[in-house]
Structure formats: C-alpha cells, structure tokens
Amino acid sequence: MKFLVISQVFWPDTVSTAQHLFDLAEELIEEGHSVTVYCSRFAYENSKIKFPLSENYKEIQIRRINNTGFGKKYTLGRLMDFASFNFLLFFRLLLLKKKSYDSVIGMTSPPLVSLLGVYLARRKKMKFIYWVMDLQPELAIASGLVKKNSFLAKLLERIGNYIIRNADAIVVLDKYMRDYILKRGGTKEHIYIVPIWPVMEENYEGSRMENPFRIENQFNDRLVVMYSGNHSYVHPLDTLLDAILRLQSDPHFLFVFIGGGVRKKDVTAFAEEHELKNIIQLPYQPRENIHISLGASDVQVVIMGETQVGFTHPNKIYGAMYLGKPVLYIGPDTSHITDILGESEGNIMVKHGQSNDLVMKLLSFRLNDEDQNAQIGIQNRRKMEMEFHPKKLKAKMVQIITSV
C-alpha cells in the first residue's frame, strides 16, 4: 500500500510528533509499504536549521516544503510560517492525481494541515487517517491562549468537527480523548485507541554514578529531578517552580530542565530572579542519547494541566517508566496518567498548587535508599513492558492503518 504523511515536522526534527511519525513510517516500510512525507524544511525549535528539500531516508521519501522560516520568537512570524506552509502544502496536494496514494495520514498540529488533507483526500479518492495528539480549540482555551466562544475558538471547532466527521479512521491516545471525539461527532467504529510509545530503543543499564550524562553535567550525588521535553503552556510548571524555590537551600536536590518551548524562558527568568543554584537548563538531546540523559535522573517529572484531560496526552510518562524511573506527576486526579500510576506504588502524585505537599513528598523520597528507588523503577518498567511496549503499539498502529 502507498501512504502519504502530511505534517509540519518530521525526521530529523527532535519534537515528539516528528519522532513518532518517523517510527510509524519506518514500521510501514518494514512491512513492505511505500511512504512519502510532506513536511516543512525548517526545524521546529530553530528556524536557522534547514533540511534538504528532498531526500530518501531508509526508503522513506521525504519532500520538504520551502515555507517561510521566521521562527517562534514572534507571534506574527510564527503565523506567517504556518500560513505559508499550509498554502504551499495545499498546492502540493491539489496537484496529486486521483488515487495516487491509498491513504493520507494527518496530524492535529497545526490544525489546517489535516483540514487540507481530509478535504483533498476525499476529492482525490483516497482514505484519510487522523492521528489525534491533541484537540483544538479545547486545549488552547484550557491553556488560556484562546477565549471561549471567540471567533477563533468557533473557527477551530468547526475545522476540527469537519475533520472528525470526514476522516475514515481516527487514532486517539486514551479513552478520555475517545469520549470527547464522540461528543464532537465521531463514530465508535472509526475511533481506535493507541497510546504513544517510548521513542528510545535502548535502556541505560549502568550504575547511577557512572552515567556519562550525569558525569558530564556534574550532577554528582544529588537527587536529580528532571523535566525533559517541550516547555509549553499546556504543561504548567508553576507548582514545580514554587517547590524548587522552597528547596533552594537544600543541597541534596538538583532540578534539571531539558528541552525547549515557549515556557523555557520563564524557567530561566525564574531562576535568575531568585538566584537559584539548584536549577540546570540543557538543550534537547539527540534521540540516540535520550536513554542516557533520562537515565541520569532519579525522578522524571510529568505534568498535565488541570482542565486538559481529554484534550492532550503527556507522553513523558511512557519514556520515564520504560527506563525504569520513578515518576513525579503534577496534575488532576483523573487522567490517563493516574490510571497508569494508580497501580504502581512509590511514585509521587500532587495536584497543581500543592507545592507544600510536593516539597514534603520530595523530602520523604530523598530518604529512600537506592534499592527502594530501584524497586519503584522496576515495577514501572514491568508495566511498560506488559502494556505499552513500543513493538506492540507500533504493530497495532500499522494494523489499524492498513485495514482502513
């Protein structure tokens, strides 16, 4: 079968969507299918990085669109990048011959990508598969970025509803997303639940103090609480930052932030304002080394916004547990994360605003010996192996896509 993937990001970009799309494309190739990708020429986090306009990598045919590259620094520039990408993508899709591909696979970000995909797929007699990573405008409203009942909110809702009602298959990440998709006009027989898989192929098996990333960054023997990934509005960091401030005089803790995003600068400003020495900020790590960087932590942080259940799906939980790390979860009582952690003892869970409780739980956690923390990690990894192993989830995804 022949598949066309449309997305703003793809390999070798390091953001989650790019990595998971690459995994899916690679899996389809291994099963004997053909995959072509239309994506942007510019790296998501750094528009100064340009990728070749056309290349074949591991038999995946990558065709990049030369849209504007103003970057994420200014809102107007970011909007121009989105607009130019969608405009040029539209003409690429418009020029396709009927039945050029069996199916088109589209993502949820930016929203217009899948609107163009589902509209032109229907005109060109191709199936459309909608891979839902988040839902708009609900997520933007819950994050305070868009006003409820505003023109933009209503426009985004109409776009989303059109895609949902016209997609031949919709893949969501959890039952909360599925239930919400049903409310927006989706039908049960077209909706499939496939959680996101960990993006690392290896696990760090060495000792804690011999981890090369830990040594390189001089973590020493401090208890390393790590947030690794996108610093976005949908993952509020305020409770964590308040706890860091309260623990600033405790030399046993080190809080490490890895990655980028719109709220990275807020972490920097917070650390500078309070002259905090217990915070280290580092850039995104290459995928081939992520098991080492995550493996250098003692606790992995997973955050979900209070009103965002069903609209987004933080996937840090899978990488953390797959590597056998204890998890610190900040978010609502009911979510896919609490469903997972509810069966695993020893992980830390608090609500937003409970920074005092978080401090007390971290102080208590610090008193654990290495064997106790190792046991928490072992049970977490065991759960991942049984229910969320990458091979199982990728195989399930391929089975759904090829059966549409």
C-alpha positions, 0 to 999 in steps of 0.5 A: 500500500502507498501512504502519504504523511502530511505534517509540519515536522518530521525526521530529523526534527527532535519534537515528539510528533516528528519522532513518532511519525518517523517510527510509524513510517519506518514500521510501514516500510518494514512491512513492505509499504511505500511512504512519502512525507510532506513536511516543512524544511525548517526545524521546529525549535530553530528556524536557522536549521534547514533540511534538504528539500528532498531526500530518501531516508531508509526508503522513506521519501521525504519532500520538504516544503520551502515555507517561510522560516521566521521562527517562534520568537514572534507571534506574527512570524510564527503565523506567517510560517504556518500560513505559508506552509499550509498554502504551499502544502495545499498546492502540493496536494491539489496537484496529486492525481486521483488515487495516487496514494491509498491513504493520507495520514494527518496530524492535529498540529497545526490544525489546517494541515489535516483540514487540507488533507481530509478535504483533498483526500476525499476529492482525490479518492483516497482514505484519510487517517487522523492521528489525534495528539491533541484537540483544538480549540479545547486545549488552547482555551484550557491553556488560556491562549484562546477565549471561549466562544471567540471567533477563533475558538468557533473557527477551530471547532468547526475545522476540527468537527469537519475533520472528525466527521470526514476522516475514515479512521481516527487514532486517539491516545486514551479513552478520555480523548475517545469520549470527547471525539464522540461528543464532537461527532465521531463514530465508535467504529472509526475511533481506535485507541493507541497510546504513544510509545517510548521513542528510545530503543535502548535502556541505560543499564549502568550504575547511577554514578557512572552515567556519562550524562550525569558525569558530564553535567556534574550532577554528582550525588544529588537527587536529580529531578528532571523535566525533559521535553517541550516547555509549553503552556499546556504543561504548567510548571508553576507548582514545580517552580514554587517547590524548587524555590522552597528547596533552594537551600537544600543541597541534596536536590538538583532540578534539571530542565531539558528541552525547549518551548515557549515556557523555557524562558520563564524557567530561566527568568525564574531562576535568575530572579531568585538566584537559584543554584539548584536549577540546570537548563540543557538543550534537547538531546539527540534521540540516540542519547535520550536513554542516557540523559533520562537515565541520569535522573532519579525522578522524571517529572510529568505534568498535565494541566488541570482542565486538559484531560481529554484534550492532550496526552503527556507522553513523558510518562511512557519514556520515564517508566520504560527506563525504569524511573520513578515518576513525579506527576503534577496534575488532576486526579483523573487522567490517563496518567493516574490510571497508569500510576494508580497501580504502581506504588512509590511514585509521587502524585500532587495536584497543581498548587500543592507545592507544600505537599510536593516539597514534603513528598520530595523530602520523604523520597530523598530518604529512600535508599537506592534499592527502594528507588530501584524497586519503584523503577522496576515495577514501572518498567514491568508495566511498560513492558506488559502494556505499552511496549513500543513493538506492540503499539507500533504493530497495532498502529500499522494494523489499524492503518492498513485495514482502513 
